[in-house]
């Protein structure tokens, strides 16, 4: 079984980032595999935003439940206490497919998505103690619209990572 190390990756594989930086995608994949409610029922997917749910759509005929992490590279660089940092937000979608018009099924899916969100949130708060780049102070969550991704129901939440970034000028990178 995979364990989560202080970099957020699994102890059996590197973080996947230069210098061993925290990899939030790998971290969420490890949480997905360790959470009993998601590890066998929910298909882990990577997506490129709410408008491009590629792996969800690719697996739509094979799976009914999805745990999808947005791997978009949007963020902001900022200065704090003399150092520069990158702040990036990552969205996680917890989705289930309901039969069209079946409001009871939709409510069951939404209830389970809320339970998964609370479990993940409690783990984020716990892991913040050992993963200082993880921000667990304000985790926003939203219900997905009723006609979202071909009839899926559920919610998505957004968490933030703040990592130091090296912005030391290197004259060798420039022609003159």
N, CA, C and O of each residue as an XYZ file, in Angstrom:
704
protein
N       0.839     -1.181      0.000
C       0.000      0.000      0.000
C       0.884      1.245      0.000
O       1.934      1.264      0.642
N       0.470      2.252     -0.699
C       1.212      3.497     -0.818
C       1.043      4.334      0.434
O      -0.066      4.470      0.951
N       2.139      4.898      0.926
C       2.034      5.825      2.052
C       2.393      7.227      1.581
O       3.100      7.401      0.588
N       1.905      8.208      2.294
C       2.133      9.600      1.918
C       3.331     10.115      2.688
O       3.361     10.048      3.917
N       4.332     10.634      1.961
C       5.490     11.177      2.638
C       5.323     12.682      2.844
O       4.301     13.249      2.458
N       6.299     13.320      3.438
C       6.202     14.750      3.741
C       6.148     15.622      2.504
O       5.747     16.782      2.592
N       6.537     15.105      1.368
C       6.431     15.872      0.132
C       5.073     15.696     -0.515
O       4.793     16.307     -1.547
N       4.219     14.861      0.083
C       2.895     14.650     -0.469
C       2.846     13.502     -1.454
O       1.766     13.004     -1.772
N       4.002     13.072     -1.944
C       4.028     11.955     -2.868
C       4.031     10.654     -2.109
O       3.996     10.641     -0.879
N       4.072      9.576     -2.830
C       4.124      8.288     -2.152
C       5.561      7.984     -1.794
O       6.486      8.458     -2.454
N       5.753      7.189     -0.745
C       7.102      6.867     -0.322
C       7.783      5.947     -1.320
O       9.006      5.812     -1.296
N       7.011      5.310     -2.200
C       7.609      4.392     -3.162
C       7.994      5.090     -4.469
O       8.580      4.462     -5.350
N       7.671      6.379     -4.604
C       8.033      7.084     -5.826
C       8.400      8.524     -5.502
O       7.921      9.078     -4.512
N       9.253      9.143     -6.336
C       9.632     10.516     -6.071
C       8.457     11.466     -6.248
O       7.431     11.103     -6.823
N       8.616     12.675     -5.753
C       7.528     13.652     -5.824
C       7.210     14.060     -7.254
O       6.136     14.601     -7.515
N       8.114     13.814     -8.171
C       7.862     14.176     -9.559
C       8.174     15.633     -9.860
O       7.918     16.097    -10.971
N       8.709     16.348     -8.919
C       9.045     17.760     -9.109
C      10.531     17.960     -8.857
O      11.119     17.265     -8.029
N      11.148     18.912     -9.569
C      12.558     19.178     -9.337
C      12.803     19.584     -7.886
O      12.030     20.346     -7.305
N      13.879     19.069     -7.314
C      14.255     19.425     -5.957
C      13.342     18.829     -4.901
O      13.395     19.237     -3.741
N      12.499     17.863     -5.283
C      11.631     17.220     -4.320
C      10.494     18.104     -3.850
O       9.965     17.887     -2.760
N      10.100     19.099     -4.644
C       9.013     19.992     -4.256
C       7.705     19.216     -4.142
O       7.540     18.161     -4.754
N       6.799     19.741     -3.367
C       5.497     19.121     -3.134
C       4.720     19.002     -4.442
O       4.634     19.966     -5.203
N       4.161     17.840     -4.704
C       3.369     17.583     -5.908
C       1.912     17.370     -5.492
O       1.562     16.285     -5.027
N       1.057     18.382     -5.650
C      -0.317     18.270     -5.179
C      -1.148     17.222     -5.928
O      -2.076     16.655     -5.352
N      -0.835     16.958     -7.185
C      -1.576     15.939     -7.929
C      -1.274     14.559     -7.342
O      -2.181     13.768     -7.084
N       0.001     14.291     -7.140
C       0.403     13.011     -6.564
C      -0.136     12.864     -5.133
O      -0.525     11.773     -4.716
N      -0.152     13.971     -4.393
C      -0.691     13.973     -3.035
C      -2.172     13.593     -3.046
O      -2.596     12.740     -2.266
N      -2.958     14.215     -3.918
C      -4.390     13.909     -3.996
C      -4.625     12.480     -4.476
O      -5.565     11.819     -4.036
N      -3.771     12.006     -5.379
C      -3.902     10.623     -5.839
C      -3.644      9.662     -4.674
O      -4.324      8.644     -4.542
N      -2.665      9.986     -3.839
C      -2.384      9.151     -2.669
C      -3.549      9.199     -1.681
O      -3.917      8.170     -1.115
N      -4.134     10.383     -1.465
C      -5.296     10.475     -0.576
C      -6.457      9.658     -1.136
O      -7.141      8.954     -0.392
N      -6.679      9.751     -2.446
C      -7.738      8.982     -3.103
C      -7.552      7.490     -2.852
O      -8.518      6.789     -2.551
N      -6.336      7.003     -2.971
C      -6.092      5.567     -2.816
C      -6.149      5.121     -1.356
O      -6.380      3.943     -1.085
N      -5.945      6.034     -0.419
C      -5.960      5.671      0.999
C      -7.325      5.847      1.659
O      -7.595      5.217      2.682
N      -8.186      6.683      1.100
C      -9.508      6.896      1.678
C     -10.407      5.717      1.290
O     -10.628      5.468      0.105
N     -10.913      5.009      2.266
C     -11.704      3.799      2.013
C     -12.901      4.055      1.105
O     -13.246      3.206      0.283
N     -13.528      5.197      1.241
C     -14.730      5.499      0.459
C     -14.423      5.728     -1.024
O     -15.299      5.533     -1.866
N     -13.203      6.137     -1.354
C     -12.883      6.446     -2.749
C     -11.974      5.423     -3.423
O     -12.007      5.305     -4.648
N     -11.169      4.684     -2.673
C     -10.095      3.898     -3.290
C     -10.551      2.845     -4.289
O      -9.814      2.550     -5.230
N     -11.735      2.267     -4.125
C     -12.173      1.284     -5.122
C     -13.412      1.732     -5.898
O     -13.661      1.248     -7.002
N     -14.183      2.647     -5.331
C     -15.439      3.061     -5.965
C     -15.248      4.204     -6.962
O     -15.927      4.249     -7.988
N     -14.336      5.121     -6.671
C     -14.160      6.329     -7.478
C     -12.941      6.198     -8.380
O     -11.864      5.812     -7.925
N     -13.108      6.514     -9.640
C     -12.016      6.499    -10.621
C     -11.217      7.786    -10.472
O     -11.779      8.877    -10.569
N      -9.909      7.672    -10.238
C      -9.053      8.854    -10.167
C      -8.790      9.368    -11.581
O      -8.442      8.593    -12.472
N      -8.956     10.670    -11.783
C      -8.747     11.289    -13.093
C      -8.014     12.609    -12.936
O      -8.085     13.255    -11.891
N      -7.318     12.994    -13.974
C      -6.733     14.340    -14.075
C      -7.523     15.083    -15.135
O      -7.877     14.522    -16.172
N      -7.796     16.347    -14.866
C      -8.548     17.170    -15.812
C      -7.853     18.520    -15.959
O      -7.033     18.914    -15.130
N      -8.202     19.213    -17.031
C      -7.612     20.539    -17.285
C      -8.675     21.623    -17.135
O      -8.863     22.449    -18.029
N      -9.355     21.612    -16.019
C     -10.350     22.636    -15.740
C     -11.760     22.135    -15.941
O     -11.994     21.057    -16.489
N     -12.694     22.949    -15.483
C     -14.100     22.586    -15.514
C     -14.624     22.430    -16.942
O     -15.588     21.699    -17.167
N     -14.008     23.099    -17.895
C     -14.446     23.007    -19.289
C     -13.767     21.896    -20.072
O     -14.071     21.690    -21.246
N     -12.861     21.186    -19.440
C     -12.119     20.130    -20.137
C     -11.935     18.939    -19.204
O     -10.841     18.714    -18.686
N     -12.972     18.202    -18.998
C     -12.940     17.042    -18.103
C     -12.535     15.788    -18.874
O     -13.265     14.797    -18.899
N     -11.352     15.847    -19.505
C     -10.914     14.827    -20.442
C     -11.012     13.406    -19.903
O     -11.697     12.571    -20.495
N     -10.342     13.118    -18.793
C     -10.294     11.739    -18.299
C     -11.632     11.302    -17.717
O     -11.929     10.108    -17.707
N     -12.442     12.231    -17.237
C     -13.790     11.870    -16.799
C     -14.585     11.390    -18.007
O     -15.229     10.342    -17.960
N     -14.536     12.160    -19.081
C     -15.283     11.787    -20.289
C     -14.750     10.499    -20.914
O     -15.527      9.680    -21.403
N     -13.412     10.315    -20.900
C     -12.819      9.089    -21.444
C     -13.291      7.846    -20.697
O     -13.423      6.776    -21.292
N     -13.544      7.982    -19.400
C     -13.913      6.837    -18.564
C     -15.405      6.772    -18.256
O     -15.834      5.982    -17.413
N     -16.183      7.586    -18.925
C     -17.604      7.710    -18.602
C     -18.383      6.410    -18.774
O     -19.314      6.145    -18.012
N     -18.018      5.600    -19.758
C     -18.724      4.334    -19.974
C     -18.238      3.233    -19.038
O     -18.951      2.256    -18.808
N     -17.025      3.384    -18.495
C     -16.438      2.355    -17.635
C     -16.686      2.593    -16.149
O     -16.668      1.648    -15.360
N     -16.915      3.845    -15.761
C     -17.047      4.178    -14.343
C     -18.264      5.066    -14.117
O     -18.727      5.765    -15.019
N     -18.771      5.017    -12.882
C     -19.933      5.831    -12.526
C     -19.558      6.945    -11.556
O     -20.284      7.932    -11.435
N     -18.420      6.791    -10.857
C     -17.980      7.756     -9.851
C     -16.559      8.209    -10.166
O     -15.719      7.416    -10.590
N     -16.305      9.504     -9.949
C     -15.020     10.087    -10.342
C     -14.457     10.979     -9.242
O     -15.188     11.726     -8.591
N     -13.153     10.887     -9.051
C     -12.389     11.759     -8.163
C     -11.360     12.409     -9.079
O     -10.320     11.819     -9.368
N     -11.651     13.625     -9.533
C     -10.840     14.267    -10.571
C     -10.106     15.478    -10.021
O     -10.692     16.299     -9.316
N      -8.823     15.588    -10.343
C      -7.997     16.706     -9.890
C      -7.603     17.548    -11.097
O      -7.112     17.030    -12.100
N      -7.824     18.837    -10.984
C      -7.485     19.794    -12.035
C      -5.987     20.073    -11.968
O      -5.486     20.550    -10.950
N      -5.272     19.774    -13.057
C      -3.823     19.979    -13.088
C      -3.416     21.253    -13.825
O      -2.283     21.364    -14.292
N      -4.334     22.212    -13.931
C      -4.010     23.498    -14.570
C      -2.868     24.186    -13.832
O      -2.686     23.983    -12.631
N      -2.117     24.981    -14.537
C      -0.941     25.631    -13.959
C      -1.132     27.131    -13.755
O      -0.197     27.905    -13.962
N      -2.317     27.546    -13.358
C      -2.576     28.950    -13.063
C      -2.114     29.259    -11.643
O      -2.168     28.399    -10.763
N      -1.664     30.482    -11.429
C      -1.230     30.867    -10.089
C      -0.788     32.308    -10.052
O      -1.033     33.077    -10.982
N      -0.135     32.661     -8.967
C       0.376     34.007     -8.780
C       1.729     33.905     -8.073
O       1.919     33.064     -7.194
N       2.661     34.768     -8.464
C       3.942     34.876     -7.777
C       3.870     36.102     -6.887
O       3.428     37.165     -7.323
N       4.305     35.961     -5.635
C       4.239     37.085     -4.700
C       5.460     37.073     -3.789
O       6.165     36.070     -3.672
N       5.686     38.204     -3.154
C       6.819     38.366     -2.251
C       6.307     38.425     -0.819
O       5.323     39.103     -0.524
N       6.983     37.709      0.056
C       6.640     37.708      1.469
C       7.911     37.544      2.286
O       8.674     36.602      2.076
N       8.135     38.456      3.212
C       9.315     38.416      4.096
C      10.618     38.313      3.310
O      11.540     37.615      3.733
N      10.707     38.998      2.175
C      11.927     39.041      1.388
C      12.110     37.895      0.414
O      13.051     37.917     -0.380
N      11.244     36.893      0.447
C      11.345     35.747     -0.462
C      10.163     35.756     -1.420
O       9.136     36.380     -1.152
N      10.320     35.054     -2.542
C       9.241     34.935     -3.517
C       8.612     33.545     -3.438
O       9.287     32.545     -3.197
N       7.306     33.520     -3.648
C       6.540     32.288     -3.576
C       5.588     32.208     -4.766
O       5.220     33.227     -5.351
N       5.196     30.991     -5.115
C       4.125     30.763     -6.087
C       2.932     30.230     -5.329
O       3.057     29.290     -4.544
N       1.781     30.822     -5.559
C       0.524     30.348     -4.973
C      -0.318     29.792     -6.107
O      -0.633     30.493     -7.069
N      -0.676     28.524     -5.979
C      -1.504     27.865     -6.992
C      -2.713     27.247     -6.310
O      -2.633     26.732     -5.195
N      -3.825     27.314     -7.009
C      -5.045     26.690     -6.521
C      -5.330     25.444     -7.343
O      -5.161     25.434     -8.562
N      -5.759     24.407     -6.665
C      -6.098     23.149     -7.312
C      -7.535     22.795     -6.972
O      -7.947     22.883     -5.816
N      -8.293     22.395     -7.981
C      -9.678     21.985     -7.786
C      -9.765     20.473     -7.827
O      -9.104     19.816     -8.632
N     -10.592     19.932     -6.945
C     -10.847     18.498     -6.892
C     -12.349     18.299     -7.052
O     -13.146     18.879     -6.315
N     -12.723     17.473     -8.022
C     -14.124     17.196     -8.321
C     -14.478     15.803     -7.810
O     -13.801     14.827     -8.133
N     -15.537     15.713     -7.016
C     -16.051     14.436     -6.532
C     -17.419     14.275     -7.187
O     -18.383     14.937     -6.802
N     -17.492     13.392     -8.177
C     -18.666     13.316     -9.041
C     -19.222     11.902     -9.110
O     -18.491     10.917     -9.011
N     -20.527     11.832     -9.283
C     -21.199     10.555     -9.503
C     -22.298     10.751    -10.534
O     -22.913     11.814    -10.615
N     -22.530      9.724    -11.307
C     -23.543      9.787    -12.353
C     -24.884      9.310    -11.809
O     -24.983      8.213    -11.259
N     -25.907     10.130    -11.963
C     -27.264      9.765    -11.556
C     -28.113      9.548    -12.807
O     -27.856     10.135    -13.858
N     -29.114      8.706    -12.675
C     -30.061      8.535    -13.774
C     -30.802      9.846    -13.980
O     -31.122     10.540    -13.016
N     -31.070     10.179    -15.210
C     -31.706     11.447    -15.533
C     -33.022     11.604    -14.764
O     -33.891     10.734    -14.815
N     -33.153     12.720    -14.057
C     -34.372     13.034    -13.329
C     -34.535     12.338    -11.988
O     -35.524     12.570    -11.293
N     -33.589     11.492    -11.612
C     -33.697     10.764    -10.343
C     -33.101     11.616     -9.227
O     -31.899     11.556     -8.969
N     -33.940     12.406     -8.569
C     -33.484     13.337     -7.546
C     -32.998     12.619     -6.290
O     -32.104     13.125     -5.611
N     -33.558     11.458     -5.962
C     -33.092     10.705     -4.793
C     -31.659     10.226     -5.010
O     -30.822     10.315     -4.112
N     -31.388      9.722     -6.204
C     -30.038      9.265     -6.541
C     -29.059     10.438     -6.526
O     -27.938     10.317     -6.033
N     -29.491     11.558     -7.063
C     -28.660     12.763     -7.073
C     -28.322     13.187     -5.643
O     -27.178     13.539     -5.356
N     -29.306     13.155     -4.749
C     -29.083     13.543     -3.356
C     -28.134     12.576     -2.649
O     -27.320     13.005     -1.831
N     -28.226     11.270     -2.950
C     -27.306     10.281     -2.379
C     -25.873     10.555     -2.828
O     -24.937     10.482     -2.031
N     -25.715     10.868     -4.100
C     -24.384     11.168     -4.641
C     -23.822     12.426     -3.974
O     -22.656     12.454     -3.580
N     -24.636     13.444     -3.851
C     -24.201     14.694     -3.226
C     -23.842     14.474     -1.754
O     -22.851     15.025     -1.274
N     -24.619     13.692     -1.049
C     -24.339     13.399      0.354
C     -22.998     12.670      0.506
O     -22.204     12.988      1.391
N     -22.760     11.692     -0.367
C     -21.489     10.969     -0.312
C     -20.326     11.888     -0.678
O     -19.253     11.792     -0.082
N     -20.527     12.776     -1.648
C     -19.470     13.727     -2.029
C     -19.123     14.635     -0.853
O     -17.952     14.950     -0.645
N     -20.113     15.055     -0.091
C     -19.858     15.894      1.097
C     -19.073     15.122      2.147
O     -18.187     15.677      2.797
N     -19.395     13.852      2.314
C     -18.656     13.018      3.266
C     -17.200     12.880      2.839
O     -16.291     12.982      3.664
N     -16.984     12.649      1.550
C     -15.612     12.541      1.028
C     -14.874     13.859      1.222
O     -13.720     13.867      1.649
N     -15.530     14.971      0.911
C     -14.905     16.283      1.091
C     -14.482     16.485      2.546
O     -13.364     16.933      2.801
N     -15.340     16.168      3.487
C     -15.001     16.362      4.908
C     -13.836     15.467      5.316
O     -12.978     15.884      6.094
N     -13.799     14.247      4.800
C     -12.676     13.353      5.107
C     -11.377     13.903      4.538
O     -10.350     13.906      5.218
N     -11.417     14.370      3.290
C     -10.218     14.954      2.663
C      -9.800     16.207      3.417
O      -8.612     16.408      3.668
N     -10.758     17.052      3.782
C     -10.454     18.279      4.521
C      -9.806     17.962      5.863
O      -8.848     18.631      6.251
N     -10.301     16.966      6.574
C      -9.685     16.616      7.857
C      -8.255     16.126      7.652
O      -7.390     16.368      8.493
N      -8.001     15.434      6.530
C      -6.637     14.977      6.232
C      -5.734     16.162      5.855
O      -4.568     16.204      6.247
N      -6.280     17.127      5.091
C      -5.505     18.324      4.755
C      -5.082     19.059      6.023
O      -3.936     19.492      6.143
N      -6.003     19.196      6.958
C      -5.694     19.886      8.222
C      -4.625     19.121      8.987
O      -3.694     19.726      9.519
N      -4.745     17.811      9.049
C      -3.735     16.983      9.733
C      -2.383     17.098      9.035
O      -1.360     17.281      9.694
N      -2.372     16.993      7.704
C      -1.119     17.009      6.953
C      -0.450     18.378      6.925
O       0.753     18.467      6.679
N      -1.199     19.438      7.171
C      -0.628     20.794      7.200
C       0.514     20.868      8.219
O       1.444     21.657      8.053
N       0.443     20.057      9.257
C       1.479     20.045     10.290
C       2.825     19.573      9.734
O       3.874     20.014     10.203
N       2.804     18.685      8.743
C       4.044     18.141      8.184
C       4.332     18.616      6.767
O       5.421     18.381      6.243
N       3.367     19.281      6.143
C       3.542     19.794      4.779
C       3.271     21.301      4.818
O       2.150     21.738      4.561
N       4.295     22.090      5.140
C       4.078     23.521      5.361
C       3.582     24.299      4.144
O       3.012     25.376      4.316
N       3.775     23.801      2.921
C       3.324     24.533      1.734
C       1.822     24.401      1.515
O       1.245     25.132      0.711
N       1.197     23.485      2.216
C      -0.231     23.232      2.088
C      -1.004     24.248      2.923
O      -0.759     24.390      4.121
N      -1.928     24.944      2.293
C      -2.758     25.919      2.996
C      -4.123     25.293      3.265
O      -4.846     24.945      2.331
N      -4.477     25.151      4.548
C      -5.744     24.514      4.913
C      -6.663     25.473      5.667
O      -7.619     25.040      6.309
N      -6.379     26.762      5.593
C      -7.180     27.730      6.344
C      -8.530     28.004      5.689
O      -9.543     28.082      6.384
N      -8.560     28.148      4.388
C      -9.793     28.436      3.663
C      -9.923     27.483      2.484
O      -9.291     27.679      1.445
N     -10.737     26.461      2.647
C     -10.970     25.503      1.576
C     -12.398     25.745      1.078
O     -13.369     25.410      1.757
N     -12.508     26.321     -0.097
C     -13.830     26.611     -0.667
C     -14.389     25.368     -1.342
O     -13.645     24.587     -1.934
N     -15.705     25.188     -1.251
C     -16.348     24.072     -1.944
C     -17.654     24.540     -2.558
O     -18.285     25.481     -2.078
N     -18.050     23.859     -3.640
C     -19.220     24.242     -4.417
C     -19.922     23.000     -4.938
O     -19.279     22.011     -5.291
N     -21.233     23.061     -4.984
C     -21.994     21.991     -5.626
C     -21.885     22.187     -7.135
O     -21.935     23.317     -7.621
N     -21.735     21.098     -7.871
C     -21.677     21.220     -9.322
C     -23.081     21.502     -9.846
O     -24.059     21.037     -9.260
N     -23.197     22.248    -10.929
C     -24.521     22.552    -11.496
C     -25.250     21.265    -11.903
O     -24.606     20.272    -12.242
N     -26.581     21.275    -11.873
C     -27.360     20.064    -12.163
C     -27.061     19.420    -13.515
O     -27.090     18.194    -13.616
N     -26.780     20.191    -14.540
C     -26.528     19.627    -15.868
C     -25.030     19.539    -16.160
O     -24.614     19.717    -17.305
N     -24.241     19.275    -15.171
C     -22.788     19.267    -15.288
C     -22.294     17.932    -15.843
O     -22.736     16.876    -15.388
N     -21.408     17.962    -16.796
C     -20.714     16.776    -17.328
C     -21.649     15.591    -17.553
O     -21.484     14.530    -16.950
N     -22.620     15.786    -18.419
C     -23.507     14.707    -18.834
C     -24.268     14.067    -17.668
O     -24.395     12.844    -17.596
N     -24.761     14.893    -16.772
C     -25.632     14.386    -15.721
C     -24.951     13.949    -14.444
O     -25.584     13.279    -13.627
N     -23.699     14.292    -14.232
C     -23.070     13.954    -12.961
C     -23.525     14.942    -11.890
O     -23.883     16.083    -12.182
N     -23.503     14.483    -10.672
C     -23.786     15.311     -9.506
C     -22.576     15.234     -8.596
O     -21.732     14.350     -8.746
N     -22.492     16.155     -7.659
C     -21.409     16.127     -6.697
C     -20.973     17.518     -6.334
O     -21.747     18.474     -6.395
N     -19.716     17.616     -5.956
C     -19.175     18.923     -5.608
C     -17.710     18.983     -5.984
O     -17.081     17.980     -6.320
N     -17.196     20.190     -5.916
C     -15.765     20.364     -6.086
C     -15.272     21.309     -5.016
O     -16.009     22.167     -4.530
N     -14.004     21.139     -4.654
C     -13.398     22.016     -3.668
C     -12.047     22.482     -4.173
O     -11.445     21.870     -5.055
N     -11.588     23.576     -3.595
C     -10.362     24.223     -4.053
C      -9.412     24.358     -2.873
O      -9.779     24.897     -1.829
N      -8.193     23.867     -3.043
C      -7.174     24.059     -2.009
C      -5.979     24.774     -2.613
O      -5.812     24.798     -3.833
N      -5.153     25.353     -1.764
C      -4.059     26.221     -2.195
C      -2.722     25.678     -1.714
O      -2.601     25.153     -0.607
N      -1.724     25.819     -2.577
C      -0.343     25.473     -2.265
C       0.503     26.735     -2.440
O       0.368     27.439     -3.441
N       1.363     27.018     -1.479
C       2.307     28.134     -1.596
C       3.711     27.579     -1.433
O       4.084     27.102     -0.361
N       4.493     27.649     -2.522
C       5.845     27.107     -2.505
C       6.848     28.197     -2.846
O       6.566     29.068     -3.669
N       8.021     28.153     -2.216
C       9.060     29.119     -2.575
C       9.504     28.922     -4.024
O       9.517     27.804     -4.539
N       9.863     30.017     -4.662
C      10.332     29.955     -6.041
C      11.656     30.707     -6.139
O      11.824     31.772     -5.545
N      12.586     30.145     -6.890
C      13.905     30.751     -7.058
C      13.845     31.751     -8.209
O      13.677     31.362     -9.365
N      13.981     33.033     -7.895
C      13.971     34.078     -8.920
C      15.296     34.837     -8.949
O      15.330     36.028     -9.259
N      16.374     34.149     -8.627
C      17.701     34.767     -8.683
C      18.083     34.957    -10.143
O      18.048     34.014    -10.934
N      18.444     36.168    -10.484
C      18.823     36.492    -11.858
C      20.080     35.726    -12.243
O      21.051     35.688    -11.487
N      20.056     35.112    -13.434
C      21.194     34.369    -13.962
C      21.576     34.995    -15.305
O      20.879     34.806    -16.302
N      22.676     35.735    -15.328
C      23.106     36.434    -16.532
C      23.397     35.461    -17.680
O      23.312     35.847    -18.846
N      23.739     34.208    -17.369
C      24.042     33.228    -18.395
C      22.808     32.878    -19.236
O      22.945     32.318    -20.323
N      21.636     33.193    -18.757
C      20.419     32.903    -19.507
C      20.136     33.979    -20.589
O      19.230     33.809    -21.406
N      20.891     35.054    -20.590
C      20.627     36.198    -21.458
C      21.780     36.427    -22.438
O      22.936     36.144    -22.125
N      21.449     36.944    -23.633
C      22.484     37.174    -24.639
C      23.282     38.436    -24.367
O      24.474     38.478    -24.669
N      22.675     39.447    -23.816
C      23.453     40.653    -23.457
C      22.744     41.488    -22.448
O      23.255     42.531    -22.040
